[in-house]
Amino acid sequence: MMVTAIAVLADIATILAVGFIANFIYVHRLFGAVPQLDVNLRMALIVAALMAVINGLRSEYVVENYLAFARHPRSVAVSWCATFLGMLALMFLTKSTGDVSRFITLTFFFGGLLALLVQRFAMVRFVTRHSAIGKNALKRVMLFGRQRDIDAFHRANQSALLGCRVVGISVLRERGDHDNRATRMARLDEDVALAVSTARLLKPDDVFMLVSWSDPEVIEHCVEAFSTLPAALHLRPELVMERFGEVRVGRVGRLLGLNVGRKPLDLHELVFKRLFDLTLALAALVLLAPLLTLVAILIKLDSPGPVFFVQRRYGFNQEAFRVFKFRSMVVNDGVFRQATKDDPRITRLGAFIRRWNIDELPQLFNVVLGNMSLVGPRPHALAHDRAFEQRIARYAARHNVKPGITGWAQVNGLRGETRTNDEMLRRVEHDLYYIDHWSLRLDIRILFMTVLSPKAYSNAY
């Protein structure tokens, strides 16, 4: 609890300090005045509160997260960006964006990110160097099982990074080829009794029984013996649980089973994602209205034809809809052919807006209409859908969520022309990963990568 409290206070103090410094530089240095608790400092208070809440919901302030620094750059960046998005959305809804200095906002954003990383590094050093908080705060774990399973556990896991400390092991001897049941049970009784005695001396918080699920007799015997200890008991994960990333016990009515595949999005996730999409899409349309108008005018001046390119695509549950894009090619005879590098059909302006993904911006209207999401698998032309659905397993699973303006495949450089099945397979694998691991945090990460990552602009022709 002490580490959690220190971590929360450290984040809040860091954010408020950066906010005050940014405000001081702006007000004192530029205007020669003494900074007051104005709207800029109130922004810092709001951001600090939002950051603490978001990190609390993500379980960021547990001691296990402060045992190594490697996870913090990504974690801090995601939380900080999510916090700023929340703040901007709040300011947009309260019509207070014009009251905040752009200089302070940018200084606060980049300075805060850097300061939080430095602070997290210091926290990790503090926790790991003080044994009373570091080592002794870790969960104490004891392992019980056959030697080969214990060795496999050590090869697969670094206990310090798992947030636990292995304080002891007890070995279950291998069965002999010619042992009868009485011999096996007597040996099992001896091994379990020794393990229980060892556990009483070591006082572990948790005992992991590395015993195969296919040996229920041994499991029942171990559970009965270890249940006399004041420790939590765990069975090792079977291969099926290691094969699937999201395995949990689920119940449907009176049926009980291992859930190895989740529904893409449940009701509250759908509502939450829709509100997130609608808020940001409407805000983006308002903020980008001058740019959209300018691009529309330039398209009309650059080449004859309509401003928008409209085409039928498959969306959620393979339901067809019309997708909007800025026209970036000369008007053709309606025969679909995927764009290629140095394609002669692409106009001068079209090459520029495709290079910077500006041609995709009208799809914000699709988001508002509910056909698309901000983030999701990119919708392909109907001809591509029909062709690749026959050749790639689970291709159609891309339609289990709404298509997106951007997606996990695109920010990883998998966009543009797909000449082979392997190229499309890699794109599909990334799309399915997004569906299986959806979270608001992942959506926010993808949105920022869409703007900031060079990969998001690769193969843009």
DRENMITOR-379696 format. One record per residue (C-alpha): residue number from 1; residue in three letters; x, y, z. Coordinates in steps of 0.05 Angstrom, whole numbers. Layout:
DRENMITOR-379696
<NUM ALA <X Y Z>>,
...
END
This chain:
DRENMITOR-379696
<1 MET <0 0 0>>,
<2 MET <57 48 15>>,
<3 VAL <87 39 -55>>,
<4 THR <19 51 -86>>,
<5 ALA <8 115 -46>>,
<6 ILE <77 140 -63>>,
<7 ALA <68 124 -137>>,
<8 VAL <1 161 -140>>,
<9 LEU <28 222 -104>>,
<10 ALA <91 222 -147>>,
<11 ASP <51 224 -212>>,
<12 ILE <5 279 -186>>,
<13 ALA <63 321 -159>>,
<14 THR <103 313 -224>>,
<15 ILE <44 335 -267>>,
<16 LEU <28 394 -223>>,
<17 ALA <101 415 -222>>,
<18 VAL <107 413 -298>>,
<19 GLY <41 450 -305>>,
<20 PHE <65 505 -257>>,
<21 ILE <133 511 -292>>,
<22 ALA <100 516 -361>>,
<23 ASN <52 569 -334>>,
<24 PHE <109 606 -300>>,
<25 ILE <150 609 -363>>,
<26 TYR <91 633 -404>>,
<27 VAL <65 685 -354>>,
<28 HIS <128 709 -320>>,
<29 ARG <178 707 -376>>,
<30 LEU <133 733 -431>>,
<31 PHE <90 782 -391>>,
<32 GLY <131 795 -329>>,
<33 ALA <73 778 -283>>,
<34 VAL <67 730 -225>>,
<35 PRO <30 666 -244>>,
<36 GLN <-40 658 -215>>,
<37 LEU <-85 597 -209>>,
<38 ASP <-115 612 -277>>,
<39 VAL <-145 565 -329>>,
<40 ASN <-77 537 -347>>,
<41 LEU <-62 514 -277>>,
<42 ARG <-133 487 -270>>,
<43 MET <-118 447 -333>>,
<44 ALA <-58 416 -296>>,
<45 LEU <-102 398 -237>>,
<46 ILE <-152 364 -284>>,
<47 VAL <-97 327 -321>>,
<48 ALA <-66 303 -255>>,
<49 ALA <-133 277 -231>>,
<50 LEU <-148 243 -298>>,
<51 MET <-79 211 -300>>,
<52 ALA <-87 183 -230>>,
<53 VAL <-156 155 -247>>,
<54 ILE <-134 124 -313>>,
<55 ASN <-73 92 -282>>,
<56 GLY <-115 67 -225>>,
<57 LEU <-163 34 -272>>,
<58 ARG <-104 2 -309>>,
<59 SER <-75 -24 -243>>,
<60 GLU <-11 16 -256>>,
<61 TYR <4 31 -183>>,
<62 VAL <18 -39 -158>>,
<63 VAL <88 -53 -132>>,
<64 GLU <101 -107 -184>>,
<65 ASN <102 -53 -238>>,
<66 TYR <160 -17 -205>>,
<67 LEU <209 -75 -206>>,
<68 ALA <235 -60 -276>>,
<69 PHE <235 3 -319>>,
<70 ALA <226 -32 -387>>,
<71 ARG <150 -29 -386>>,
<72 HIS <144 43 -365>>,
<73 PRO <160 83 -429>>,
<74 ARG <103 51 -466>>,
<75 SER <56 50 -406>>,
<76 VAL <68 124 -390>>,
<77 ALA <60 145 -462>>,
<78 VAL <-7 109 -468>>,
<79 SER <-34 137 -403>>,
<80 TRP <-9 207 -417>>,
<81 CYS <-38 209 -487>>,
<82 ALA <-104 181 -462>>,
<83 THR <-105 233 -407>>,
<84 PHE <-94 290 -457>>,
<85 LEU <-148 263 -503>>,
<86 GLY <-196 262 -444>>,
<87 MET <-176 333 -425>>,
<88 LEU <-185 358 -497>>,
<89 ALA <-253 324 -503>>,
<90 LEU <-274 355 -437>>,
<91 MET <-251 424 -459>>,
<92 PHE <-286 416 -526>>,
<93 LEU <-351 398 -492>>,
<94 THR <-346 457 -444>>,
<95 LYS <-325 505 -500>>,
<96 SER <-261 525 -463>>,
<97 THR <-208 507 -514>>,
<98 GLY <-198 580 -532>>,
<99 ASP <-180 597 -460>>,
<100 VAL <-118 554 -458>>,
<101 SER <-51 576 -486>>,
<102 ARG <-25 532 -542>>,
<103 PHE <46 545 -518>>,
<104 ILE <29 519 -449>>,
<105 THR <-9 460 -476>>,
<106 LEU <49 436 -520>>,
<107 THR <101 451 -467>>,
<108 PHE <59 415 -415>>,
<109 PHE <48 354 -460>>,
<110 PHE <120 342 -480>>,
<111 GLY <150 366 -415>>,
<112 GLY <101 324 -374>>,
<113 LEU <117 261 -414>>,
<114 LEU <191 270 -403>>,
<115 ALA <183 287 -329>>,
<116 LEU <138 227 -317>>,
<117 LEU <189 180 -349>>,
<118 VAL <245 208 -306>>,
<119 GLN <201 203 -244>>,
<120 ARG <183 130 -260>>,
<121 PHE <256 113 -270>>,
<122 ALA <271 142 -202>>,
<123 MET <213 104 -171>>,
<124 VAL <238 38 -200>>,
<125 ARG <308 51 -173>>,
<126 PHE <279 68 -105>>,
<127 VAL <235 6 -101>>,
<128 THR <287 -43 -125>>,
<129 ARG <342 -15 -79>>,
<130 HIS <301 -18 -15>>,
<131 SER <291 -90 3>>,
<132 ALA <237 -75 53>>,
<133 ILE <194 -48 -4>>,
<134 GLY <223 -86 -63>>,
<135 LYS <241 -158 -47>>,
<136 ASN <197 -167 15>>,
<137 ALA <137 -137 -19>>,
<138 LEU <138 -190 -73>>,
<139 LYS <92 -249 -70>>,
<140 ARG <128 -309 -41>>,
<141 VAL <118 -370 -83>>,
<142 MET <134 -443 -72>>,
<143 LEU <136 -494 -129>>,
<144 PHE <117 -567 -124>>,
<145 GLY <122 -616 -181>>,
<146 ARG <166 -662 -220>>,
<147 GLN <236 -638 -233>>,
<148 ARG <226 -631 -308>>,
<149 ASP <165 -586 -297>>,
<150 ILE <202 -543 -246>>,
<151 ASP <260 -535 -295>>,
<152 ALA <211 -516 -350>>,
<153 PHE <180 -464 -305>>,
<154 HIS <247 -432 -291>>,
<155 ARG <264 -431 -365>>,
<156 ALA <199 -398 -384>>,
<157 ASN <193 -347 -327>>,
<158 GLN <235 -293 -295>>,
<159 SER <202 -290 -227>>,
<160 ALA <226 -220 -211>>,
<161 LEU <190 -193 -273>>,
<162 LEU <128 -233 -256>>,
<163 GLY <120 -197 -190>>,
<164 CYS <136 -258 -147>>,
<165 ARG <195 -290 -113>>,
<166 VAL <206 -365 -112>>,
<167 VAL <226 -380 -40>>,
<168 GLY <230 -455 -47>>,
<169 ILE <215 -518 -87>>,
<170 SER <195 -588 -69>>,
<171 VAL <203 -645 -118>>,
<172 LEU <152 -698 -135>>,
<173 ARG <190 -760 -154>>,
<174 GLU <179 -793 -221>>,
<175 ARG <138 -856 -226>>,
<176 GLY <174 -921 -237>>,
<177 ASP <156 -962 -297>>,
<178 HIS <138 -1023 -255>>,
<179 ASP <110 -990 -193>>,
<180 ASN <43 -1015 -169>>,
<181 ARG <-10 -969 -143>>,
<182 ALA <7 -980 -70>>,
<183 THR <80 -961 -82>>,
<184 ARG <60 -899 -122>>,
<185 MET <13 -875 -69>>,
<186 ALA <63 -887 -12>>,
<187 ARG <116 -847 -50>>,
<188 LEU <65 -792 -65>>,
<189 ASP <47 -788 9>>,
<190 GLU <120 -780 28>>,
<191 ASP <133 -726 -25>>,
<192 VAL <70 -687 -7>>,
<193 ALA <84 -691 68>>,
<194 LEU <155 -665 57>>,
<195 ALA <127 -608 13>>,
<196 VAL <76 -588 66>>,
<197 SER <130 -588 121>>,
<198 THR <175 -546 77>>,
<199 ALA <118 -497 63>>,
<200 ARG <105 -489 137>>,
<201 LEU <177 -467 147>>,
<202 LEU <181 -421 86>>,
<203 LYS <111 -390 95>>,
<204 PRO <96 -377 21>>,
<205 ASP <38 -334 -1>>,
<206 ASP <23 -380 -60>>,
<207 VAL <37 -453 -77>>,
<208 PHE <40 -472 -151>>,
<209 MET <27 -546 -162>>,
<210 LEU <63 -562 -228>>,
<211 VAL <22 -626 -239>>,
<212 SER <-10 -647 -304>>,
<213 TRP <-86 -641 -307>>,
<214 SER <-87 -711 -336>>,
<215 ASP <-67 -738 -268>>,
<216 PRO <-130 -723 -226>>,
<217 GLU <-111 -772 -171>>,
<218 VAL <-46 -735 -156>>,
<219 ILE <-81 -667 -161>>,
<220 GLU <-135 -686 -111>>,
<221 HIS <-83 -714 -63>>,
<222 CYS <-41 -650 -68>>,
<223 VAL <-100 -603 -60>>,
<224 GLU <-125 -640 2>>,
<225 ALA <-56 -636 34>>,
<226 PHE <-38 -564 14>>,
<227 SER <-107 -539 35>>,
<228 THR <-82 -544 107>>,
<229 LEU <-33 -488 93>>,
<230 PRO <-49 -413 98>>,
<231 ALA <-30 -403 25>>,
<232 ALA <-66 -395 -42>>,
<233 LEU <-63 -458 -85>>,
<234 HIS <-53 -456 -161>>,
<235 LEU <-52 -509 -215>>,
<236 ARG <-2 -499 -270>>,
<237 PRO <-32 -474 -336>>,
<238 GLU <-41 -531 -386>>,
<239 LEU <-18 -527 -458>>,
<240 VAL <-87 -505 -480>>,
<241 MET <-83 -445 -435>>,
<242 GLU <-13 -427 -460>>,
<243 ARG <-37 -434 -532>>,
<244 PHE <-93 -383 -523>>,
<245 GLY <-76 -315 -493>>,
<246 GLU <-144 -299 -462>>,
<247 VAL <-166 -362 -425>>,
<248 ARG <-213 -358 -366>>,
<249 VAL <-267 -399 -333>>,
<250 GLY <-335 -380 -361>>,
<251 ARG <-406 -399 -345>>,
<252 VAL <-466 -397 -392>>,
<253 GLY <-528 -416 -354>>,
<254 ARG <-509 -479 -317>>,
<255 LEU <-453 -496 -366>>,
<256 LEU <-382 -487 -342>>,
<257 GLY <-322 -486 -388>>,
<258 LEU <-255 -454 -407>>,
<259 ASN <-268 -393 -450>>,
<260 VAL <-213 -392 -504>>,
<261 GLY <-246 -341 -550>>,
<262 ARG <-284 -279 -530>>,
<263 LYS <-341 -245 -566>>,
<264 PRO <-309 -188 -605>>,
<265 LEU <-342 -134 -563>>,
<266 ASP <-396 -140 -510>>,
<267 LEU <-453 -90 -501>>,
<268 HIS <-419 -41 -454>>,
<269 GLU <-355 -42 -497>>,
<270 LEU <-396 -28 -559>>,
<271 VAL <-430 31 -526>>,
<272 PHE <-364 58 -498>>,
<273 LYS <-328 51 -565>>,
<274 ARG <-386 84 -601>>,
<275 LEU <-386 144 -554>>,
<276 PHE <-311 150 -561>>,
<277 ASP <-316 147 -637>>,
<278 LEU <-374 197 -641>>,
<279 THR <-341 248 -594>>,
<280 LEU <-274 248 -630>>,
<281 ALA <-304 245 -700>>,
<282 LEU <-349 305 -688>>,
<283 ALA <-292 343 -655>>,
<284 ALA <-246 326 -714>>,
<285 LEU <-298 348 -765>>,
<286 VAL <-305 416 -731>>,
<287 LEU <-230 426 -723>>,
<288 LEU <-213 401 -793>>,
<289 ALA <-270 437 -829>>,
<290 PRO <-223 490 -860>>,
<291 LEU <-175 435 -885>>,
<292 LEU <-232 393 -913>>,
<293 THR <-260 454 -950>>,
<294 LEU <-192 473 -978>>,
<295 VAL <-178 402 -1003>>,
<296 ALA <-247 398 -1036>>,
<297 ILE <-234 463 -1073>>,
<298 LEU <-165 440 -1095>>,
<299 ILE <-192 374 -1121>>,
<300 LYS <-242 411 -1165>>,
<301 LEU <-187 456 -1192>>,
<302 ASP <-136 399 -1202>>,
<303 SER <-177 352 -1246>>,
<304 PRO <-248 343 -1273>>,
<305 GLY <-294 299 -1233>>,
<306 PRO <-329 295 -1165>>,
<307 VAL <-295 315 -1100>>,
<308 PHE <-311 250 -1066>>,
<309 PHE <-296 178 -1086>>,
<310 VAL <-353 134 -1063>>,
<311 GLN <-349 59 -1064>>,
<312 ARG <-387 0 -1034>>,
<313 ARG <-348 -38 -981>>,
<314 TYR <-366 -93 -932>>,
<315 GLY <-373 -71 -860>>,
<316 PHE <-395 -103 -795>>,
<317 ASN <-424 -173 -805>>,
<318 GLN <-408 -166 -879>>,
<319 GLU <-463 -114 -889>>,
<320 ALA <-448 -69 -949>>,
<321 PHE <-442 7 -941>>,
<322 ARG <-416 65 -981>>,
<323 VAL <-348 92 -959>>,
<324 PHE <-327 164 -972>>,
<325 LYS <-257 187 -992>>,
<326 PHE <-229 247 -1026>>,
<327 ARG <-219 231 -1100>>,
<328 SER <-145 222 -1114>>,
<329 MET <-148 192 -1184>>,
<330 VAL <-175 212 -1251>>,
<331 VAL <-246 189 -1265>>,
<332 ASN <-244 120 -1298>>,
<333 ASP <-293 71 -1330>>,
<334 GLY <-313 41 -1263>>,
<335 VAL <-270 -22 -1269>>,
<336 PHE <-235 -33 -1202>>,
<337 ARG <-160 -40 -1202>>,
<338 GLN <-118 -32 -1139>>,
<339 ALA <-71 28 -1138>>,
<340 THR <2 13 -1150>>,
<341 LYS <66 53 -1142>>,
<342 ASP <73 108 -1194>>,
<343 ASP <2 93 -1217>>,
<344 PRO <-13 140 -1276>>,
<345 ARG <-85 148 -1253>>,
<346 ILE <-65 185 -1190>>,
<347 THR <-70 261 -1198>>,
<348 ARG <-17 311 -1175>>,
<349 LEU <-59 331 -1115>>,
<350 GLY <-80 258 -1105>>,
<351 ALA <-8 236 -1095>>,
<352 PHE <0 288 -1039>>,
<353 ILE <-64 273 -1001>>,
<354 ARG <-53 198 -1007>>,
<355 ARG <18 206 -981>>,
<356 TRP <-7 240 -918>>,
<357 ASN <-72 200 -910>>,
<358 ILE <-114 263 -922>>,
<359 ASP <-156 226 -972>>,
<360 GLU <-184 183 -915>>,
<361 LEU <-212 242 -875>>,
<362 PRO <-282 242 -905>>,
<363 GLN <-291 174 -872>>,
<364 LEU <-304 215 -809>>,
<365 PHE <-374 222 -838>>,
<366 ASN <-378 146 -841>>,
<367 VAL <-360 144 -768>>,
<368 VAL <-414 194 -750>>,
<369 LEU <-465 154 -792>>,
<370 GLY <-445 90 -755>>,
<371 ASN <-417 52 -815>>,
<372 MET <-346 55 -790>>,
<373 SER <-304 65 -727>>,
<374 LEU <-242 108 -719>>,
<375 VAL <-201 45 -708>>,
<376 GLY <-214 -24 -737>>,
<377 PRO <-195 -68 -796>>,
<378 ARG <-192 -26 -859>>,
<379 PRO <-249 -41 -907>>,
<380 HIS <-227 -73 -972>>,
<381 ALA <-260 -68 -1040>>,
<382 LEU <-314 -121 -1051>>,
<383 ALA <-272 -155 -1105>>,
<384 HIS <-215 -164 -1055>>,
<385 ASP <-262 -189 -1001>>,
<386 ARG <-290 -242 -1045>>,
<387 ALA <-222 -264 -1072>>,
<388 PHE <-184 -268 -1006>>,
<389 GLU <-241 -298 -966>>,
<390 GLN <-234 -361 -1007>>,
<391 ARG <-158 -365 -999>>,
<392 ILE <-145 -342 -927>>,
<393 ALA <-172 -377 -865>>,
<394 ARG <-211 -331 -818>>,
<395 TYR <-208 -274 -867>>,
<396 ALA <-283 -263 -857>>,
<397 ALA <-271 -254 -782>>,
<398 ARG <-247 -184 -799>>,
<399 HIS <-320 -165 -805>>,
<400 ASN <-336 -183 -733>>,
<401 VAL <-325 -110 -715>>,
<402 LYS <-337 -45 -753>>,
<403 PRO <-283 -27 -803>>,
<404 GLY <-238 32 -784>>,
<405 ILE <-207 93 -815>>,
<406 THR <-141 67 -788>>,
<407 GLY <-121 1 -758>>,
<408 TRP <-68 -42 -725>>,
<409 ALA <-45 -68 -793>>,
<410 GLN <-37 1 -823>>,
<411 VAL <4 30 -766>>,
<412 ASN <50 -29 -773>>,
<413 GLY <64 -14 -846>>,
<414 LEU <16 -65 -876>>,
<415 ARG <-22 -22 -925>>,
<416 GLY <-22 -8 -999>>,
<417 GLU <-21 -60 -1055>>,
<418 THR <-27 -133 -1036>>,
<419 ARG <5 -174 -1091>>,
<420 THR <9 -242 -1055>>,
<421 ASN <-31 -284 -1006>>,
<422 ASP <26 -277 -956>>,
<423 GLU <20 -201 -956>>,
<424 MET <-54 -204 -944>>,
<425 LEU <-45 -259 -892>>,
<426 ARG <1 -213 -851>>,
<427 ARG <-51 -158 -855>>,
<428 VAL <-107 -205 -833>>,
<429 GLU <-65 -231 -775>>,
<430 HIS <-57 -160 -749>>,
<431 ASP <-131 -146 -758>>,
<432 LEU <-150 -208 -719>>,
<433 TYR <-100 -191 -665>>,
<434 TYR <-135 -123 -657>>,
<435 ILE <-203 -156 -652>>,
<436 ASP <-179 -208 -601>>,
<437 HIS <-143 -156 -558>>,
<438 TRP <-189 -95 -565>>,
<439 SER <-185 -43 -511>>,
<440 LEU <-195 33 -509>>,
<441 ARG <-121 38 -493>>,
<442 LEU <-104 1 -558>>,
<443 ASP <-150 47 -597>>,
<444 ILE <-116 109 -569>>,
<445 ARG <-47 79 -583>>,
<446 ILE <-66 65 -655>>,
<447 LEU <-94 135 -665>>,
<448 PHE <-29 166 -641>>,
<449 MET <13 118 -683>>,
<450 THR <-29 137 -743>>,
<451 VAL <-6 209 -736>>,
<452 LEU <64 199 -708>>,
<453 SER <91 133 -733>>,
<454 PRO <129 132 -799>>,
<455 LYS <102 63 -813>>,
<456 ALA <32 91 -818>>,
<457 TYR <54 130 -880>>,
<458 SER <92 74 -914>>,
<459 ASN <66 45 -980>>,
<460 ALA <20 105 -986>>,
<461 TYR <9 109 -1061>>,
END
